[in-house]
Amino acid sequence: MIGQTLLHFRILERLGDGGMGVIYRAEDTRLGRPVALKFLAPQWSADAEARERFLQEARAASSLDHPNTCTIYEIETTEDGQPFIVMAFYRGETLKQRLARGALPWREAVDITSAAARGLAKAHQLGIVHRDIKPSNLMLTEDGVVKVLDFGIAKLSGVSGLTRAGRVIGSMDYMSPEQACGREVDRRSDIWSLAVVFYEMLTGRRPFRGDTDQAVLDAIVRGALQPAADFVPDLPPHVDRVLARALAKVPQDRYPDFGELAAELSGEKPTSTLALPHAEELRARPSIAVLPFVDMSPEQDQEYFCDGIAEELIHVLSRVPGLRVAARTSTFQFKGRMGDLQVIRDRLGVSTLLEGGVRKAGERLRITAQLVNLADGYQLWSGRYDRDTADIFAIQEEIAATIVETLKPRLIGEERFAARAPAPDFAVYNLVLKGRFHWNKRTEEGLRRSAGYFREAIARAPEYARGYSGLADACLLLGVYGLAPPGEVMPQAREAALRALELGIGGPEVYTSLGCLRSVYDWTWAEAERDFLRAIDMDPDYATAHHWYAINLLANLGRFADAMEEIRVARELDPVSLPINTSAGLILSFAGRYEEAVAELHKALEIEPRFAMAHFFLGQTEAAMGEAAAAIASLRRAVELSGGAAEMHAALGRAQALAGRPDAARRILAELLRQREQGYVSASLIAQVHAALGDTEQALTWLETAWRERAADLAWVAVRPAFAGLRGEPRFRALLARMGLAGRPAAELDVAGAEPGPATLL
């Protein structure tokens, strides 16, 4: 074909392939200008669908008039009836050719992405979705202009689709999860694909990879996103936040359009990790927050019951397809703050709010509830229930059913919901609610009382599974927080969890607890990961599963990028959770990203200035940065707010030693030893103070004692900076080997950062 003249076009050279076509450089002899001619590839010439799609490309691209899209001059037909498209010819190279020489400077990558986004935004305005964004379809012209090419598989609004249901077209490496799975796509699919290209420009590698198409698909649908900053040391933090949102697995969680993406990428629109970055998009979906009900009883002694009602409704409503329910930990931050409607709306990203009150007198209940539209504050529904206490389960189901009916026009799928199996009687149900109420306090007294209530519920109803699942959680936290000997409470937690499974509670909550137990007590990392992933697979919206997976397994193993991705998901599901927000700062600190860690920890303290764990990790991060005075001040505040917790004292002792105050450190060490004589104090805490004082042999001896006791906080020993100076010691390496942590890459182990402590996490 080269050298031939078709109509008034003399073909000069073959440029390459694009989509289903072959492209040639040619000269328009009539107008004397260079052009590009695109022909349907020979193997597609007899395919009617391919011909129609080829013509569709011409219609799609010719409707665009934008400097960042390819210009279409006309469509012609050869003498034998084959169509070809006449396009502007641009001198330069494709982005694919440019990437063959390596990654781009981040500012150049931002400029290219922004230009392509502008061209695609114009296409989206006209109802055109490209569906095949990849480096070979982005042209970098000699005069510095970016051009979006090849609308060959574009989807046009108002045009019947050419793709059969379930058929996947496009380039797998750059497909969105919905496109790769053969589902319907819209403009948010192009946002994903351009973000993949952007990531590749920054790092020289694609974010989701595999040796086969199936492996790539699995990575796209389920794989975690490693921050680009891991490969680009000078990358501004906001760039990774933009990538994380643009590459969200669920389309609704991405940017709604390229305009908002470009604004955040340029830094014109600040991003915030405190509130949901896509709250407006989430509010457009059916969503609800359930506030703790108000105790209206004369004696004011029913707080546990009011909280329990709200938790039960959260559980029931979270099973409704299409309805997003704010997590308990975020919602309960607004306890007693019904007047802050707009704050609730903005922080939780929800469109409706359920609140109510409970009045209990003897065996009679009066429950009131109202559903409020947060956009305008108007009441959507209200109800009052005067019943016997035995009717509590029916009342909960009635309220849930009414809410579903009220929101039904906006719900996706059928309005099914599943309540928990009712307790044998109200007395058992009451004990379970009391157990959960005290468990949520996360104090030693609260956890011990919680375990007592659950044991009483089990004694009254040995076949009621919720008593066992509650007891498992109470015993687990007593061990993880270092409040009881792990050899005493962890086996009880395991026995109760397995009994709950036998009796029919095999939900994500139980598997999450088992995953935590197997990581921090058994140190069977592969089994623990299977449990966490099973919990997430059962309920991807269960924030605690993502959170505990990140902080109790991924962080322990030095898999910080994966841990941050799980924390990102957890925080989007539960945005005002103090433990989740604090854990984000902790993991960043582990990764040596101290300034970002400090910023995140301060944001957690903006939510609750008296949260001891945020001060705890802030102090340790400051110590890692060499800011001794600030570290000691933060850790003293943590000790004060925690009521003198042993782990807080140990961290302060270590900070005093690092600040050159050995006498102060030894006084704290003596106090820890005294407390250990009177009750349980983890041997690992004593080891870290000895290590800071330079007592290497003593530190190793206490670590070996912690191993024999199976101390829960030893699960982080491989990444704790307190023990960085011991990593060359044979006894320390032997300890890692016994825990299944030996052989991990040095880059994963030799990481400075904040100190993990069990009470952060749960």
N, C-alpha and C positions, 0 to 999 in steps of 0.2 A: 504493500500500500504506500510505502514511502516513495515520494517522487510523483505520485499520482495527483491529479486535480479532480476534485469532486465539486461539481457546480462551479463556484468561484473561489474554492479553497484549495491551495496547493499544500499537500502534506509534506512536512519537512523531517520530523523525527518522532519516534514513539517515546512518550514521557513515562508511561507506567500504567498500572491498573488502579481502578477506583470503584469500589462496590461491585456492581455487576458489569462494569464497563471497562473499556480500554481507551486511554487518552493519548492524543497526538498533538504535537505542536504544528501549527499550520500558518499560512499567510492568507489573509483575505485579499485576493487580487483586485477586487472591486474597490475596496476602501484603503488598501495599502497598509493594513495594520496586522500585528501578530494576534493570533487567536489560539484557543485550545479547543479541539474537537473531541467529544466523548461519544464513543460508539458502544452499543450493546455487545458484550463479549460473545464470540461465536457460539459457545455452548448454551447461551441463553436465547439465541435469536429466534428459535422456534417455540419458545415458552411464552404463551399468551400473557400469563401473570407477570412474567419478567418484563415484557414489553410495556405493559400498562404501568408497572412501577417505574420504569425508565422514563416514561412520559410524565408520570407524577412528579419525578424529580425536577423536570423542566418547569412544570407548573409551580411547584413549591418555591424553587430558587428564583424564578423570574418575578415572583410577586414581591421579593425582597428588594429594598433599595437602601442599602446600608454599607458604609465603608468597610465593615468587617465581615462581609459575606461576599461570596463570589458573584460576579455580574454575569447574567445569562443574556446573550444577545438575541438568539433565535433558536428554533428547532427546525431541522431540515430532514429530508428523506433522500436516500440514494436512489439510483435508477431501478435497483432491484427491490425497493420498498423498505430498506432498513433505515430506521430513524437515527439521527445523531444530533447532539446538542452542541451549539456554538457558544463558547464561553470566552471571557476575557483571559488573556495569557499573562501570568505574573512571573517575573524573574525572581529567583530566590530558591528556597529549599523548604521541604516540609519539616514540621517539628520532629518527625521520626528520624529524618536525616540528621537534624541537629543533635538529637539525643544520642545518636550513635557515637558522638564525641564526648559524652558524659553529661552529668547533671548541670543545671544552669544556676547562676547566682540567684539568690532568692528574690531580689528586687526585679530582675528580668523575668523570672517565672511569674511573679505577681502581675507585671505589666501585660504579659501574654495572656494570662488567664482573664484579666479584666477586659482586655480587648475582645477575646472570644466570647466572654459573657455578654458584652454589649451586642454583638451580632446575633447571638442566640436569643437574647431578650427580645430583639425585633422580630425574630421568627416566631417566638411564643406569642407575641402580641397579635400576630396574624393567624394564630391557631396551628402553627407548624411545630411539631416535635421532631428533632433531628434523628434520634435513636442510634446514631453510629459515630459519636464523638470519640476520636482517638488521634494519636499524634500524626498519622498519615493524612488525616483530614483537616489539619491546620497548616496553612501555608504562611511562612515568614518571608515576606517580599524583601527585595533589595533595599527598598526605601523605608523599611521598618514597620510596615503595616501587616497586621495579622488578618488572615482571611479564613473563614470557615468554608470548607469545601464539601462536596458530595452529599446532597440531600436525597440520595438514591433510595433509602428505605425510610424516608421521613413519613410521619403520620400527619395527615391534614384533617383538621376539624371539618365536619360536614361531608367528608368523603368516606364512603364505605371502605372498611379495612380490607387490605389485600392479604393479610396474614391470617391463616387459619388458627382457630383457638388452640392454644397449647404449643404452637410452633414458635421456636426461638430463632430470631434473625438478628444479625449484628455481629460484633466482635466480642467474644466471651470475656476477654481480659478487662474490658472497660464497661461491661454491662452492669446495670443496677440489679439488686436482688430480684425485683419484680420482673424485670425484662428477662433475666437469666432463667427464671422459673416459668416463663411463658404467660405471665399475667398481663393485664392491661397496664399501659404506661401513660404518663403525662409529663409535663415539663420538669417535674422533679427527678425524672430518670435522666434527663440531660444534665441536671445539676450534679448528680452522682458521677456521671461519666467524665464531665469536665474536671471534677475534683480528683478523680483517679489520675487524669493527665497532669493536673497541677502537682500532685504528690510525686509523680514520676519525674517531672521537671526538677523538683526540689532535691530529690534523693537519688535519682538515677535508677529507681526500682519501683515496681508497682506495689500498691499496698496489699493486694490479695493475690497470692501466687499459688501455683501447683504444677505438678509434672504432667497432669492430664486435665482435660476439660472438666471432668467430674471433680477432681481435686480443686480446680479453680472455682467451680460452682460452690463447693463446700466452704471454701475460704470467703467467698463473697457473701454467702448467706449467714454463716456462723462465725467466721474468723474475726479475731480482735484486731483493731487498728493500732499499729505501733506509731507513736508520735514521730513526725518528721524531724522534730528537734533532736531525736536520738542520732540522726545522721547529719544534721546541719546545726552545728553548735551556736551560730550567731542568729538563729531564726527567732524572730519576735514571738512571744507567747501567744499573741492573738491569732497568728497564722494557724497553729495547731488547733485552736478552738474552732476556727472557721472550717478546717478540714473535718474535724470530728462531727460537726453538725451537718455538713454537706454529705458526709458518708454515713449518716445514720441508716440503719437497716430498714426502718419503717419510713415510707415516703412522708407521712405526716410530720415526722420529726425533723425533716430537712428544711432548708429555706423554702419559703413559698414561691420565690422568684429570684432571678439573677440580680435584680436591683438591690435587694437587701444583702445578698451575698457580697456584691461588689462594694457596698458601703462599709460593711464590717472588715472586708479584706483591706480596704484602703485606710482603715483606722478612723474613718469619719463617724462611724457609729460604734461606740464602746460596747464591748461584750461584758457580761457579768456572769460569774459562776455562782453568785448568791441566789439569784432568781432564775427560773427556767429561761434559757436563751430563746426558746420558741414558744413563750407563753401565749401569744396571740393565736398562733396556729393551733395550740392545744385547746384553747377556749372555744375554738370553732367546732370542736368535736364534743359529743355528749360526755360530760364529766361531772363529777360530784365530790364534795368533801363532806364528811360526817363529823360534826363537832361532838365532843363529850356532852352528854345530856346533863342538865342542871338538876341538882338535888333540891326538891321542893318539899321534902318530908319535914314534919315538925321537929324531929330530933336532929336533922342535918347529919345523919349517920349513914347515908346511902351512896357516898361518892363512888365506892367500888362498884356498886350496882349500875350507877349511871354510866361510868366508863365502860363497863362490860356490855351494856346495851349498844353503845356506839361501836365497840369493837365487833360485836356480833353482826351488826348491820353492814359494817365495812366488809366483813368476810362474805356475807351473802351477796352484796351488790358487786363485789369484785368478780363474781362468777357470771355476771350478765354479759353476754357477747356484745361488743361495741361500746360498752360503758367504761370509761376510765375513772378509777376511784383513787383519790389521794390516799397515800399510805398513813397509817396510824401515827407514826412518829412525827411526821410533818403536821398533820391535822391537830394533834394534841398540843402543839406549840401555841395554839390559839385558844386554849381552854380559858373560858371566862372572858373572851374578847370578841363577842358577837358583834360589837359595834364597828369593828375594823373590817367592814365588808370589802372595801377596795384593796386593802392590804392582803386579805385572804385571797382575793381573786388574783392579784399580781404575783404573790409568792407561790401559790400552789398551781396557778394556771388552770383553774377550774371554772366552769360556767354556772354551777348551781351549788347550793349549800343546804344540808339537812341539819337542823338543830331541834332540840326539844327539852322536855323536862320530865322528871319522875317524882311522883308523890306516893310513898308506900306507907300504909297504915295497917298493921296486922297482916292479914292475908289478902288485902285488897291493894290493887295498883291503879293509879291514874297516870297514863302516859300521854303526853301531848307532843306533837311533832309538826314541823312546818318545813316546806321546801321553798327556798328563796332563789330567785334569779339574780345572780351577782352583777349582771350588766346594769340593772336599774334599781335593784333592791326590792322589787315587788314580789309578793308572795304568789307562788304557783299553786300551792296546795297546803292545807293544814288538816290535822285530824286529832281526835281525842279518843282514848280507849280507857274505859272503866271496867276492869276485869279482876278475876282472882289471880293470884300469883302463878297458879298452875297453867294459866293461859299465856304465859310470856312468850312461848315459842310461836304460837299462832299470831300474836301481836306483831312479832318481828317479821314474820312472813307477810302479813297484811301490809305493813309499812313498805317493805321491799317491793311487793307487787304493785302498790299504788304508785311508787316512784317510777317503776318501769313503765307503767301505763301512762304516766304523765310525760315521760321523756320518749315514749315509743316512736313518735314521728321521726326522731333523730337517731334512733338506735340502729346499729348495723346487725343484721341477722335476726334470729328469732329471740323473743324476749324470755328465754329460759333463765332460771336461776336455781341454785341448789343450796338449801340451808343445811347446816350441820345436823347430824342426827341428834334428836332431843335427848336430854338427860332423863334417867329413870324417874326422877321427881325433882321438885323445885329445890329441895334442900341440897341435893348433889350439885345442881346447876349453880346455886348460890356459892357453894364452896369453890367451884371452878372459877367463878368470877372473882372471888376474893383472892384466890391463888394468882390469877393473872394481874390483878391490881397491884399486889405487893411485888410480883416479879418485875413489873415495869418500873418500879422505883430504882432498881439496880443498886441497892445498898445491901450490906451484909444482913442487917436485920430484916429487910424486905425479902431477900431471897430465902432466908431460913423460914420466915413465916409462910412464904409461898409454898415451899416444899411441904410444910406441915399441913396446909389446907389441901394440897393435892393428895397427900397420903390419906387424909381423912375422907376425901371423895372416893379414893380407891377402896378404902375399907367399907364404905357404904354401898358402893357399886363396883364390884371387882371386874365386871365385863364392860364398863364404860371407858372407852379408849382415851377420851380427852383428859382423864385424870392422869394416865400414864404419860401422855405427851407433855403435859404441864410439869410433871415431876422430872421428866428427862431434862427439860429446859432449865428448871431451877437448880438441879444438881450440876448440870453442865457449867452454868455461870459461877456457881460457888467454886468450882475447880479452876475455871479460866481466870477468874478474878483473883485467884490466890487466897481465897477466904477460908478454905478447908483443905486438908491433905488430899491431893488428887487421887491417891490410891484408895481413899475412902468414898469419894463422891462420884468419880468418873465411872467406875463399874456400875453404880446405881443408875447413872444417866443412861448407859448403854442398855441395861436390862429393861428399863422403863420404855425407852424408844423402840426396842425390838418388840416389846409386848404391845405397844400401840400399833405397830405394823400388823401384828397378828390379828388384832381386833378390828382392823379395817381403816385405821387412819394412816394412809401411806402418802399423804400429801407433801407438797414442797417443804413445809415447815419441818417435818420429821427428818426428811433427807438432808436438809440444811444443817440441822443439829447433829446428825450422824457424821456429816462431812467435817464439821468443826471438831467433833470428838476424835475422829480418826487422824486429823492433822495435828492438833495440839496435844493429844495424849498418846495415841497409838504411834504417831509418826509414820503411818502407812500412807504416803503421799498419793500414790496412784488410786488407791481405794477411796481416799477422801475426795479426790478430784471427780471420780465417777459419781459420787453422791451429790456433790455440788452441781455438776452438770445435769444430773437427773432432775434435781429440784428445779433448775432453770428451764429445762425442757418441759417440765410439767406446768410451770407457770412463769413465763418470761417476764411478767410484770411484778413478781415478788421481789421487792427491792432488797430484802435481807439476804436472799440467796446470792445475789450479785455482790453485795457488800462483804459478807463473810467469806465468800470465795476469794475476793481480792485480798482481804486483810489477814485471813487465817491460813491461806495456802500460797497464793501467787506471790505475795510480798515475802513470805518466809523463804521461798525458793529463789528470790532475786529476779522474778519475772515481772519487772516493774511496769513495762509497757502494757502487758496484759492486765495487770492489776489496775492501772489507771483507766483502761477502757471499761472494766467492770464497775469501777467507782463512778465513772461518767454515767453509765446506764442507771446505777443505783440512785444517783443524785437526781437524774431526770425523773425517776419514778417517785422519789421521796425528797423533794428539794430543800426542805427546812430541817431535815434530820441532823441533829448535832453530831452524832457519831459518824455519819457518812461524810459530812462536810469536813470534820476533823481528820478523818482517814485520808481524804484527798490530799491534805497538807502533809500528812505523815509519809505517804508513798512518794510524793515529790521530794521530800527531804531524804528518804532512803536513796533516791536516785541522784542525790547530790545537787538537786535544783533548789538551792536553799532560798533564794529570794522569792521564787514562786511559792515555795512552801510557806514562808512567813506570811505572804499575802493571803493565801488560802486560810491559814489558821486565824489571822485577824478577821477574816470574813465570818468564820465560825463564831468568833467572839462578838461580832456585831449582832448575831442572832441571839446569843446568850452570854453576856460578859462574865457570868459566874460559872461557866462550864470548866470544871477543873482539868479535864483531859486536854482541852485546847491549850491551856496555860502550860500543862505538862510537856506537850510536844513542841510548843513554841520555845520553851526554855531549852530543850535539848537541841533544837535546831540552831538556836542562838549560840549554844556552846560549840556546836560543830563549826559555826562561822567565826569562832574566836572572840565572841562578844560576851566575856565572862560576867560583867556586872549585870547586863540585861538578862542573861541566862539565870543567874542566881535569883534575881528579882521575880522572874516568871515562875521559877520552881518553888519559891517560897509562897507565892500566891496559890500555886497548885496544892501545896501541902495544907495551907489554910482552908481552901475550899473543899478539899477532900476529907477533912477531919483527921488529917495525919496519916493517910494511907501509906503503907510500907513502901510501895513502889515509888511514890512521890519522894519519900525521904531518901531512898536509895539514889534516885536521880540527882537530888540536891547534894548528897554526899559526894557523888562523882563529880558534879560541877565544882564543888568546893576544892576537891583535890586538883582538878585541872586548872583552877584559878590560882594554884599555889598556896592553898590554905589547908595543909594536911591535918592540922589539929582539929579543925572544924569537921573535916571528913571523918576522922577517927572517932569523934564524939557521936556522929550519926551511926557509924558502924557499930559502936558499942550498944547503942539503943536498939538497933535491928537485932543484934544477938540476944539482948534481953527479951525483946518481944518474941523471938523464936523459942526461947525457953518456956514462955507462957502460952504460946499458941503457934499456929502455922505461919511461917514466913518463908517464902521461896528461897532456897539456897542460891539461886541464880542472882538474886538481888544483892546478897552479901558478896558474891563473886565479883560483881561489877565494881563495887567500891574498892575491893582489894586490887583489882586490875588498874583502876585509876591511880591508886597509891603506889603502883609498881611492885606489889606483892604477887609476883607471877605464880609461884608455887601454891600459895594460899588460894589464889583465884581459880587455878585449875582444880585444886582439891574440892572447893565448893561447887564448881561446875559438875564434877563427877558425882557429888552428893545429889545435886539437882537431877542428874540423869537417873540415879537409883530411885529417887522419889517420883520420877516422871513429872517434874514441875512443868506446868503448862507454858510458862513464859520462856522455857528453854526451846520451844519450837522456833523461835526467831534467832537462835544463837548464831547461825551462819551469816546473818546480815547485821547483827547488832554492832554498832561502832564501839561499844564499850569493850568488846573483845577483839577488836582489830589487831591489837598488839600481841595477841596470843596465837594468831593463825599460823605462824611458823613452828609452833610447839608440837612435838609428836603426840603428846597427850591430848591436845586439842583436836588434832586431825583424827585421832582414834575415836574421840567422842563423836565427831561429825559422821564418821563411818558407821558407828553403831546406830546413829539416828537416820541413816539413809541419805545423808547430806554430803557425803564425800564424793569427790569427782566432779563437782559443779565447776563451771569455768571461773577462773580467777576474777574475770570482769564482773561476774555476778556476786562474788563474795566480798571483794575488796571495795566496798562502797561505803563511803562515809554518809552519815545522815542521822535522822532522828531515831531515837530509841523506841522500839515497840514495847508496849505494855499491855497486858491482857484487858484491862478495864476500858481501853479505847473502843473496843471493837464492836461490842454487841449491844 
